Amino acid sequence: MDLVIGPLDLAAHVDEALAVQAVAFGLGPDEVAVRRQIVQRHMQYRGARALGASVAGRLVGFVYGMPNSRTHWWSTVVEPYLRAGGNDFWLDDSFVITELHVHPDHQNRGIGRRLITMITDSAAEPRSILSAIDTDSPARGLYFSLGYVDLARQVHFPSAPKPYAVMGAHLPLRRR
Ligand SMILES: CC(C)(COP(=O)(O)OP(=O)(O)OC[C@H]1O[C@@H](n2cnc3c(N)ncnc32)[C@H](O)[C@@H]1OP(=O)(O)O)[C@@H](O)C(=O)NCCC(=O)NCCS
């Protein structure tokens, strides 16, 4: 497999990335249009960066994230849930994983694990946080195996039909 993993200029390749996310996560055209605006805004945040995985020059997976700020929309939503459990300190000095997606044709080959491990290895922060749909899923299985633990469950984002779990891990992530 001709797999290359490295830095991705996500602002310039947003359509390829969202095409991967659309099939991996199940996004319709309207949601893709909304995500395109959000991704472009996120990539202007301080320290925001992305990694891409390509096979034969075609993007098959990506991850992006940034140093967390309590002023970011995501933080303002999860903060009360974390605070209720005494976990809101995780919002400080934390690298947030905003998206991680691998095309279904290329899943279960270690690409997702490599993407999230590489991007967090480059973080100056001592820990990482993220949110994932609160269900037994490959994503949750991967995050648990990397050392992420649940910080809050049944977190409701406005307009998201399903509740999320917020998870956190100390960096560097656990190796197998
Ligand atoms: C989550 C995702 C990025 C993982 O990418 P991937 O390249 O398939 O992951 P990897 O091959 O690196 O790791 C697979 C790991 O996932 C977990 N996993 C895979 N399938 C699983 C399943 N059916 N049940 C539970 N865990 C599973 C395991 O921990 C596995 O680790 P292993 O190597 O010890 O078997 C990918 O499944 C995906 O894009 N899913 C849809 C989009 C999504 O949910 N993104 C995350 C949003 S929070």
The ligand as an SDF file (V2000), in Angstrom:
LIG
                    3D

 48 50  0  0  0  0  0  0  0  0999 V2000
  -12.6020    6.1130   13.9510 C   0  0  0  0  0  0  0  0  0  0  0  0
  -11.7790    5.9040   12.6890 C   0  0  0  0  0  0  0  0  0  0  0  0
  -11.1500    7.2300   12.2750 C   0  0  0  0  0  0  0  0  0  0  0  0
  -10.6600    4.9180   12.9700 C   0  0  0  0  0  0  0  0  0  0  0  0
   -9.8390    4.8370   11.8180 O   0  0  0  0  0  0  0  0  0  0  0  0
   -9.1100    3.4700   11.3990 P   0  0  0  0  0  0  0  0  0  0  0  0
   -8.0200    3.8230   10.4540 O   0  0  0  0  0  0  0  0  0  0  0  0
  -10.0970    2.4550   10.9720 O   0  0  0  0  0  0  0  0  0  0  0  0
   -8.5160    3.0210   12.8020 O   0  0  0  0  0  0  0  0  0  0  0  0
   -7.2610    2.1070   13.0790 P   0  0  0  0  0  0  0  0  0  0  0  0
   -7.2090    1.0120   12.0450 O   0  0  0  0  0  0  0  0  0  0  0  0
   -6.0800    2.9290   13.2770 O   0  0  0  0  0  0  0  0  0  0  0  0
   -7.6240    1.5430   14.4920 O   0  0  0  0  0  0  0  0  0  0  0  0
   -8.5990    0.6330   14.6020 C   0  0  0  0  0  0  0  0  0  0  0  0
   -8.9270    0.5850   16.0550 C   0  0  0  0  0  0  0  0  0  0  0  0
  -10.2730    0.9900   16.1820 O   0  0  0  0  0  0  0  0  0  0  0  0
  -10.8960    0.1660   17.0940 C   0  0  0  0  0  0  0  0  0  0  0  0
  -11.9130   -0.5350   16.3720 N   0  0  0  0  0  0  0  0  0  0  0  0
  -11.9760   -0.8010   15.0480 C   0  0  0  0  0  0  0  0  0  0  0  0
  -13.1140   -1.4190   14.7510 N   0  0  0  0  0  0  0  0  0  0  0  0
  -13.7690   -1.5350   15.9180 C   0  0  0  0  0  0  0  0  0  0  0  0
  -15.0260   -2.0760   16.2800 C   0  0  0  0  0  0  0  0  0  0  0  0
  -15.8410   -2.6140   15.3650 N   0  0  0  0  0  0  0  0  0  0  0  0
  -15.3980   -2.0100   17.5730 N   0  0  0  0  0  0  0  0  0  0  0  0
  -14.5800   -1.4630   18.5040 C   0  0  0  0  0  0  0  0  0  0  0  0
  -13.3850   -0.9380   18.2060 N   0  0  0  0  0  0  0  0  0  0  0  0
  -12.9940   -0.9830   16.9390 C   0  0  0  0  0  0  0  0  0  0  0  0
   -9.9100   -0.7490   17.6820 C   0  0  0  0  0  0  0  0  0  0  0  0
   -9.4210   -0.1530   18.8680 O   0  0  0  0  0  0  0  0  0  0  0  0
   -8.8420   -0.7820   16.6350 C   0  0  0  0  0  0  0  0  0  0  0  0
   -7.6340   -0.9750   17.2510 O   0  0  0  0  0  0  0  0  0  0  0  0
   -6.7780   -2.2840   16.9410 P   0  0  0  0  0  0  0  0  0  0  0  0
   -5.7640   -1.8150   15.9650 O   0  0  0  0  0  0  0  0  0  0  0  0
   -6.2170   -2.6250   18.2800 O   0  0  0  0  0  0  0  0  0  0  0  0
   -7.7050   -3.3230   16.3900 O   0  0  0  0  0  0  0  0  0  0  0  0
  -12.6510    5.3480   11.5440 C   0  0  0  0  0  0  0  0  0  0  0  0
  -13.2990    4.1760   12.0230 O   0  0  0  0  0  0  0  0  0  0  0  0
  -13.6960    6.3110   11.0430 C   0  0  0  0  0  0  0  0  0  0  0  0
  -13.3980    7.1770   10.2180 O   0  0  0  0  0  0  0  0  0  0  0  0
  -14.9240    6.1520   11.5130 N   0  0  0  0  0  0  0  0  0  0  0  0
  -16.0580    6.9580   11.0480 C   0  0  0  0  0  0  0  0  0  0  0  0
  -15.9200    8.4080   11.4080 C   0  0  0  0  0  0  0  0  0  0  0  0
  -15.7820    8.6400   12.8890 C   0  0  0  0  0  0  0  0  0  0  0  0
  -16.5160    8.0730   13.6860 O   0  0  0  0  0  0  0  0  0  0  0  0
  -14.8050    9.4830   13.2450 N   0  0  0  0  0  0  0  0  0  0  0  0
  -14.5540    9.8160   14.6110 C   0  0  0  0  0  0  0  0  0  0  0  0
  -15.4270   10.9340   15.0140 C   0  0  0  0  0  0  0  0  0  0  0  0
  -15.2700   11.1980   16.7670 S   0  0  0  0  0  0  0  0  0  0  0  0
  1  2  1  0
  2  3  1  0
  2  4  1  0
  2 36  1  0
  4  5  1  0
  5  6  1  0
  6  7  2  0
  6  8  1  0
  6  9  1  0
  9 10  1  0
 10 11  2  0
 10 12  1  0
 10 13  1  0
 13 14  1  0
 14 15  1  0
 15 16  1  0
 15 30  1  0
 16 17  1  0
 17 18  1  0
 17 28  1  0
 18 19  1  0
 18 27  1  0
 19 20  2  0
 20 21  1  0
 21 22  1  0
 21 27  2  0
 22 23  1  0
 22 24  2  0
 24 25  1  0
 25 26  2  0
 26 27  1  0
 28 29  1  0
 28 30  1  0
 30 31  1  0
 31 32  1  0
 32 33  2  0
 32 34  1  0
 32 35  1  0
 36 37  1  0
 36 38  1  0
 38 39  2  0
 38 40  1  0
 40 41  1  0
 41 42  1  0
 42 43  1  0
 43 44  2  0
 43 45  1  0
 45 46  1  0
 46 47  1  0
 47 48  1  0
M  END
$$$$
